[in-house]
Amino acid sequence: MRTKRLTQMLFLFPVKNGRLSLSYFWGVCVMFGEVHAVYPNLNRDTMCKMTVNQILQHSPEIFDYLGNKISISSENCDKFSNNISKFVGSLHGSHGSKSSLTFWPLVKHINIRCCCDILKYVILVDLPGGGDANAARSAVAAKYVEVCDRLFICADVVRGGSQAVARTLLGEAWRRQLRMDGRYNADFITFIATKTDDVKPTELAKNLELNQLQAFKNIETNLHQYSKSVKETRRELELERARGATSNRYNIYTLERKLTGHENDRAGAQQRARAYVSRKRSEYFEKVIQSDFRDGLRQIDAPVVNDDGDPDSLIDRKIEGYHNIHVPVKFCSSREFFRLEMEKSDNGNNEIDGQPACFFDIKETGIPSLRQYCHDLAMTAPANRRATLASLTSLKSLAKSVSTMLTDITKDAEHEQEAVRIKWESRTRKNRQGTIELAAVTFGFAALLREKFSGTIDSTVNKLQYRINNELHEKCKQAASYAAKKASRNAGKFLKPLGWQKLHAMMRRNGSWNPPNDLNTAIVEPFTSHIKSTWCKIFDYDLFPGLEKSLTDQVNQLLDEFLESVPPSLKSRAEMQVEACRDEFAATAKTIPNDARSVMDVAQREASRKLTPSIANQLGSYCERALQERGEGSPSRQKKIICDGVENCKTELFSNTTDVMKDRVDTAICEARRELRESLSAAAVEIQTTLSLVWENPQTKGDRSQAFAEIRKIVKSVEQHVGRASRWQECTNTNESGS
């Protein structure tokens, strides 16, 4: 961690009676997890007495890395993995030795680049599990899940085929949180089962009842025949060798060749059996995962129906419609893939990795299919499509602008250009980020357009805020009353099975020891269950209805005014630029509401994650009091203190929770308003920049006719390519909408 970050942490760490307390407020355990990972030899009591400089000087090796950027390059994956493991490993030294530091809290991020087609337009983030024992690593995983576009849940096929894979791999708390986000669905989650080559044919054939299938019977028959041939040939070879001096060397050589052929045939039959069993296991486990995923949805949604008594409270789905849900499930074997790749390249490395033991074809490993799946996701992602459309429109507008720039005008028109410039040009400036923004002026095209946009934004966002608050307020009030009734009982149910060690660890962290086992989540769960359907429905609606049309109408209206004010000598030039502005803003008007929606979605997910920390902060004093209990029977007394505390403050507990929800929703709306203002202000500047070619001339010193002719050819070629790309995209969109 950097010096500034370490200073902030030490300032926030609460000290009580000369000791560092981790049960004061939410987030302290996360920060301490980072510090302790880097400085494992410093305990809590020692650390709270040290300054920042003393801590940094405690390990000079760490100080040398701070503020630096490290580049690592290797010619192969093995060496690269060894070189980078020092900075990404989460264990203290070898075999868990606590004497060695770890570097992962120091690393802000790691960019890994390699020559691989699958990484085009895709960013893969390898996250720690949501139930990581280190609170800091668990917090990293939760933060990325808020903003990622897809969630891949990976597990080996043996574990992944268990009867409760979809629930056990995510955990109850994570599933409910994703459901609250409206993302516990087949459009967000993909299950990937690995190690499909790990097969025990006899055991699996019995469990899956493959002995009843004719295809498997044929494989068994062939395998039995090959095994019988191996035994007979081996016996003949042994008899021939036993003859000693009278044996025929040619017969021995023939039998050895024959035995090798039979053994190869048997090995091939065994490999076909493993491949067949692996394929059948994948088919069976896919059904298991699909069924369990649907059961998980029913389990989460069912309490809403039972408690509300309102069948419409289900999230856009009736109970009988669950069978139509199909979550993507992929099976793969990286080990067999690399073996087949090595065999194909024939570079001799198979002596180390071994020969393929299960599959014959690379496609059977599932890796090519998984790569294609990732590529298709990237190509069909809405954000990528919007970016592609915006790029085509921008390129088309640029080509038109260049054509306009190369258009000759008369000298008389130059005076008229100055008049147009004075009337329509708004002053701009560069901000600290290097982007162009409007200066504090109220005249000119961009300023007038920004003023029009501002009124539309305020009207749209105010309507959104009124609708959300109106729909959410009453539901939160009901949920708070309902959750308060169940708070004490849920707390007691959660605490009852905990032993002294887990109970003590949980109290030191304000009720949170491991994210799946969280007292605060258990208490807040009735509240989230009660509001999750309303919460998701609110944010599933069109948040900015009619915004695109209103913005487009305002731009077209102002462009018409501009076109009418232009003198005849500049009319043709102005018409070309106005057309370019219309096309460019048509694409922008589709993108800006989506960008604001994305900002709103992230803020909405963050708002739903503030409930548990709010509960934790309010229960901190009771956990602190319970920790003071010592002696025989202290666990029972500690549990009673916490349960009584929950009972005593249950009304305030969920009253504050409701306020937290409202405040975070207001924050989300403010962020959406800010995003709209910034995006539309930038769009206004872009439109004015495009129009500025009406009142500006290119540098015309010297004879540039030949250069301009070459530029015109390039522009014409670009326009043709953009036109073809636009028509192709229109056809693609038409086919998809028709299908």
Secondary structure by P-SEA (a helix, b strand, c coil): ccaaaaaaaaaaccccccccccccccaaaaaaaaaaaacccccaaaaaaccaaaaaaccaaaaaaccbbbbbbbccaaaaaaaaccccccccccccccccccccccccbbbbbccccccccbbbbbccccccccaaaaaaaaaaaacccbbbbbbccccccccccccccccaaaaaaaaaacccccccbbbbbccccccaaaaaaaaacccccaaaaaaaaaaaaaaaaaaaaaaaaaaaaaccccccaaaaaaaaaaaaaaaaaaaaaaaaaaaaaaaaaaaaaaaaaaaaaaaaaaaaaaaaaaaacccccccccccccccccccbbbbbbaaaaaaaaaaaaccccccccccccccccccccaaaaaaaaaaaaaaacaaaaaaaaaaaaaaaaaaaaaaaaaccccccaaaaaaaaaaccbbbbbbccccbbbbccccccaaaaaaaaaaaaaaaaaaaaaaaaaaacaaaaaaaaaaaaaaaaaaaaaaaccccaaaaaaaaaacccccccccaaaaaaaaaaaacaaaaaaaaacccccaaaaaaaaaaaaaaaaaaaaccccaaaaaaaaaaaaaaaaaaaaacaaaaaaaaaaaaaaaaaaaaaaaaaaaaaaaaaaaaaccccaaaaaaaaaaaaaaaaaaaaaaaaaaaaaaaaaaaaaaaaaaaaaaaaaaaaaaaaaaaccccccccccccaaaaaaaaaaaaaaaaaaaaaaaaaaaaaaaaaaac
